[in-house]
Amino acid sequence: MTGTAEQAAGLLLRVGTRGSTLARTQTDWVVGRLRDRWPGLEVEVHVIRTRGDAIQDRPLAEVGGKGLFVKEIEDALLAGRVDLAVHSAKDVPAELPAGLTLLACPPREDPRDVLVARDGLALEELPPGARVGTSSLRRQSLLRRARPDLVVVPLRGNVDTRLRKVAAGELDAVVLAAAGLARLGLLGRVTQYLEPRTFIPAVAQGILALEGRAADGGTARLALGVHDGETALALTAERAFLERVAGGCQVPMGAHCRREGERLVLDAFLASPDGGRFAATRRSLPAAAGGGSAGGGAVAPAEGGVGPADGPAVWEAAAALGREAAEELLAELGVGTAADLVPGGFQGGWRVR
């Protein structure tokens, strides 16, 4: 396959996804872009139930296990039952199973967190004692730093369930990802966009990751048709941070990389679960060193990163930016990895929230 639409005509691509409304919406969007890029491509969508979908009665940090929302889909890839997986990239562990790789990522959606408040209030306007729902230790930590007088309520369930709890008065507000609301057409419910320089997003928030078999060059070329190099560069830096910190859903952490003028900038933080220890940093490098234009070239995954083949120095510079941020925060907190911040160490949870 050389990349012409004619060569995709009649090909069958089997795509694996979770079954939630958001996951299906994201997958349908990717499938639509693939069909636009490759007219005549036939696509089958396979809905796969993951362990994370099955467990709804406990916080994610208590569940444990790597890849709670991706493992069963990855198993289907390895078994040859599907050819391509569409994930929320923040669900994907830093280390992929042998034989699998990240093939591409489409342009990033808004990475910010948002507040949806019952009375239309901003975070700073909520009254003391207001009940704010989130299942994320990261969001809980940042909320308590910004407003220690609020009551943070653990919350599971899909987006509609969370919004209904606000509308019914069970909660005064919830914190959600802007990206999910945008993809569901629900941005009209947002009462405040939280500033990402201080309310730092999760690693890869707003990014979709297309995963496939490393030896499947045909699927890789199809996926490249919806690939965005700028997004891949940010993903490489953020996942390098995640890998070095060795973090997961049992420790509050976040990282957000983007281009600002002529520089590539990364904001990151790491905290203990109880919020008693907290460190944050901002690092940057000249954009030319970490540059890479959107969309170009063949995919060259390395160290869990994906992107156009603008030369290995581009991707190593982005990865180094993430690793150095992680090293700084770990040193400031006096620990070797994020597990050292958890009494008794990690119990295996890896989903980054």
C-alpha positions in Angstrom: 0.0 0.0 0.0 1.5 3.3 -1.1 -1.1 5.7 0.3 -3.6 6.1 -2.6 -7.3 5.9 -2.0 -7.6 3.3 -4.7 -5.4 0.9 -2.8 -7.7 1.1 0.2 -10.8 0.3 -1.8 -12.3 -3.1 -0.7 -9.9 -3.5 2.3 -11.6 -4.5 5.6 -10.4 -2.8 8.8 -11.7 -4.2 12.1 -11.7 -1.6 14.8 -12.0 -2.4 18.6 -13.5 0.0 21.1 -15.1 0.2 24.5 -18.9 0.3 24.5 -19.5 3.6 26.4 -21.3 6.4 24.6 -18.1 8.5 24.7 -15.9 5.6 23.4 -18.3 4.8 20.6 -18.6 8.5 19.6 -14.8 8.8 19.6 -14.4 5.7 17.5 -17.2 6.7 15.1 -15.3 10.0 14.6 -12.0 8.2 13.8 -13.8 5.8 11.5 -15.4 8.8 9.7 -12.0 10.4 9.2 -10.5 7.1 8.0 -13.3 6.7 5.4 -12.8 10.3 4.3 -9.1 9.7 3.8 -9.5 6.2 2.3 -12.7 6.1 0.2 -13.8 2.5 -0.3 -12.4 1.3 2.9 -14.7 -1.1 4.7 -14.8 -0.9 8.5 -16.2 -3.1 11.2 -16.5 -1.8 14.7 -16.2 -4.4 17.5 -17.4 -3.4 20.9 -15.3 -5.0 23.7 -16.1 -4.8 27.4 -13.1 -4.1 29.6 -12.5 -4.8 33.3 -12.8 -1.1 34.0 -16.2 -1.0 32.4 -17.4 -4.0 34.5 -16.3 -2.5 37.9 -18.5 0.5 38.7 -18.8 0.3 42.5 -15.2 1.2 43.5 -12.8 4.1 42.9 -10.3 3.3 40.1 -7.4 3.7 42.5 -8.7 0.8 44.6 -9.2 -1.6 41.7 -5.6 -2.2 40.6 -4.3 -3.8 37.5 -2.6 -2.3 34.5 -4.7 -1.1 31.5 -8.1 -1.3 33.1 -9.8 0.2 30.1 -7.5 -1.3 27.3 -6.3 -4.8 28.2 -9.2 -6.7 26.7 -9.0 -4.7 23.5 -5.2 -5.3 23.3 -5.9 -9.0 23.8 -8.2 -8.9 20.8 -5.4 -7.1 18.8 -2.9 -9.7 19.7 -5.3 -12.6 18.9 -6.0 -11.0 15.5 -9.7 -10.5 16.2 -9.4 -6.7 15.5 -6.8 -4.7 13.5 -6.9 -1.3 15.2 -7.9 -0.1 18.6 -9.2 3.4 19.4 -8.3 4.4 23.0 -8.5 7.6 25.0 -4.7 7.9 25.2 -4.8 8.7 28.9 -6.0 5.1 29.5 -3.0 3.6 27.8 -0.2 2.4 30.2 3.3 3.7 29.6 4.5 0.2 28.7 2.7 -1.5 25.8 2.4 -5.3 25.4 5.1 -7.0 23.2 3.9 -6.9 19.6 1.8 -3.8 19.9 2.5 -0.2 19.2 0.9 3.2 18.9 0.4 3.8 15.2 -1.0 7.3 15.1 -3.0 10.0 16.9 -5.5 12.4 15.4 -5.4 16.2 16.3 -5.8 16.8 20.0 -9.1 18.0 21.4 -9.2 20.6 24.1 -7.0 19.2 26.9 -8.5 21.3 29.7 -10.7 20.3 32.6 -14.0 22.0 33.0 -16.4 22.8 35.9 -20.1 22.1 35.4 -21.9 23.8 38.3 -25.6 23.6 39.1 -26.0 27.3 39.6 -23.6 28.4 36.9 -20.9 29.4 39.3 -17.1 29.4 38.7 -14.9 27.4 41.0 -13.9 30.4 43.1 -17.6 31.3 43.5 -18.8 28.0 44.9 -19.9 28.4 48.6 -17.9 26.8 51.4 -18.9 23.2 51.8 -20.1 22.8 48.2 -20.1 19.2 47.0 -17.9 18.7 43.9 -17.8 15.3 42.3 -14.8 13.6 40.6 -13.3 10.1 40.5 -9.8 11.4 39.7 -7.1 11.7 42.4 -5.5 14.3 40.2 -8.6 16.5 40.1 -9.2 15.9 43.8 -5.7 17.1 44.7 -5.9 20.2 42.5 -9.4 21.0 43.8 -8.3 20.8 47.4 -5.3 23.0 46.8 -7.5 25.6 45.1 -10.5 25.4 47.5 -9.7 23.4 50.7 -13.2 24.4 51.9 -15.0 22.3 49.4 -16.3 18.8 49.9 -14.8 16.5 47.2 -17.1 13.5 46.5 -15.8 10.4 44.7 -17.8 9.8 41.6 -18.0 7.0 39.0 -20.2 6.6 36.0 -20.5 7.9 32.4 -20.7 11.6 31.5 -24.5 11.6 31.4 -24.7 10.0 34.9 -22.4 12.7 36.3 -24.3 15.5 34.7 -27.6 14.2 36.0 -26.2 14.2 39.6 -25.6 17.9 39.3 -29.0 18.6 37.7 -30.7 16.6 40.5 -29.0 18.6 43.2 -27.0 15.6 44.5 -23.9 17.5 43.7 -23.2 21.2 43.4 -20.7 20.7 40.6 -18.5 18.1 38.8 -15.1 18.4 37.1 -14.9 16.7 33.7 -12.7 16.7 30.6 -13.5 19.3 28.0 -12.6 16.9 25.3 -15.3 14.4 26.3 -18.0 17.0 26.4 -16.9 18.4 23.1 -17.1 15.0 21.4 -20.5 14.5 22.9 -21.8 17.9 21.9 -22.3 19.0 25.5 -20.0 22.0 25.8 -23.1 24.1 26.5 -23.1 22.6 30.0 -19.7 24.0 30.9 -19.7 26.8 33.5 -15.9 27.3 33.6 -12.8 26.2 31.8 -10.1 25.6 34.3 -6.7 27.2 33.6 -4.3 24.3 32.4 -1.2 26.1 33.7 -2.5 25.6 37.3 -5.1 22.9 36.9 -2.7 20.7 35.0 -4.5 18.1 32.8 -3.8 14.3 32.9 -1.1 12.9 30.7 -2.6 12.7 27.2 -5.9 14.2 28.1 -7.8 15.0 24.9 -5.8 12.7 22.7 -7.0 9.6 21.0 -4.4 6.8 20.5 -4.7 4.4 17.6 -3.0 1.1 18.6 -2.2 -1.9 16.4 0.2 -4.7 15.8 3.8 -3.6 15.3 4.1 -6.0 12.3 1.0 -4.8 10.6 2.3 -2.3 8.1 -1.0 -2.1 6.2 -3.0 -0.9 9.2 -0.2 1.5 10.1 -0.4 3.2 6.7 -4.2 3.5 7.0 -3.9 5.0 10.5 -1.3 7.5 9.3 -4.0 9.0 7.2 -5.5 10.7 10.3 -2.2 11.3 12.1 -1.2 14.7 13.5 2.5 15.3 14.2 2.1 18.2 16.7 -0.2 16.0 18.8 2.2 13.1 18.6 5.0 15.4 19.8 3.1 16.4 22.9 2.1 12.8 23.5 5.7 11.7 23.4 6.7 14.2 26.0 3.8 13.5 28.3 4.2 9.7 28.1 7.9 10.0 28.8 7.0 11.9 31.9 4.6 9.1 32.9 7.1 6.4 32.2 9.9 7.9 34.3 7.6 8.8 37.2 6.1 5.2 37.0 2.8 6.8 37.9 -0.8 5.6 37.8 -4.2 6.3 39.1 -3.1 5.8 42.8 -1.0 9.0 42.7 -2.1 12.5 41.7 -0.1 13.7 38.7 -0.5 15.5 35.5 1.5 16.7 32.5 0.6 19.0 29.6 2.8 19.7 26.7 2.1 22.3 23.9 3.8 24.8 21.6 4.0 28.4 22.8 5.5 30.6 20.1 9.0 29.3 19.4 9.1 27.0 22.4 7.8 23.6 23.4 6.5 23.9 26.9 5.6 21.2 29.5 3.8 21.8 32.8 3.7 18.9 35.2 3.0 18.1 38.8 3.2 15.2 41.2 1.7 14.8 44.7 1.1 12.3 47.4 -2.4 10.8 47.6 -3.3 12.8 50.8 -2.1 16.1 49.2 0.5 16.7 51.9 3.4 16.6 49.4 3.2 18.5 46.2 5.6 19.6 43.5 5.1 21.3 40.2 7.4 22.5 37.4 7.4 24.1 34.0 10.1 23.2 31.4 10.6 24.2 27.8 12.9 23.8 24.9 13.2 25.6 21.5 10.4 24.4 19.2 13.0 23.8 16.5 14.6 21.1 18.7 11.2 19.5 19.4 9.5 20.7 16.2 7.8 18.5 13.6 5.1 19.7 11.4 1.6 18.4 11.7 0.8 15.2 9.9 3.9 14.4 7.9 6.0 11.3 7.3 6.0 7.7 8.3 5.2 6.7 11.8 8.3 6.1 13.9 7.2 4.9 17.4 9.8 4.7 20.1 9.7 4.6 23.9 5.9 4.6 23.7 5.8 7.7 21.5 4.4 8.1 18.0 5.0 10.6 15.3 6.2 11.6 11.8 9.8 10.6 10.9 11.3 14.1 11.1 14.4 12.5 12.5 15.0 10.7 15.8 16.4 13.9 17.5 13.0 15.5 17.4 11.3 12.7 19.3 14.2 12.2 21.7 14.2 15.9 22.5 10.4 15.7 23.4 10.9 12.6 25.4 13.8 14.2 27.3 11.6 17.1 28.1 9.2 14.8 29.8 11.9 12.7 31.6 13.7 15.8 32.9 10.4 17.2 34.3 9.8 13.9 36.1 13.4 13.7 37.5 13.0 17.3 38.9 9.7 16.5 40.6 10.9 13.1 42.0 14.0 14.8 43.4 12.0 17.7 44.9 9.8 15.1 46.7 12.7 12.9 47.7 11.4 9.7 46.1 12.6 7.4 43.3 9.2 6.8 41.7 5.6 7.7 42.3 5.1 4.4 44.2 7.2 5.8 47.0 4.5 8.3 47.7 1.9 5.6 48.5 2.1 3.9 51.8 2.8 0.2 51.0 3.5 1.0 47.4 1.3 0.6 44.3 -1.4 -2.1 44.2 -1.1 -2.1 40.4 -3.5 0.7 39.2 -2.2 2.3 36.0 -5.0 4.4 34.5 -4.0 8.0 34.5 -6.8 10.4 35.5 
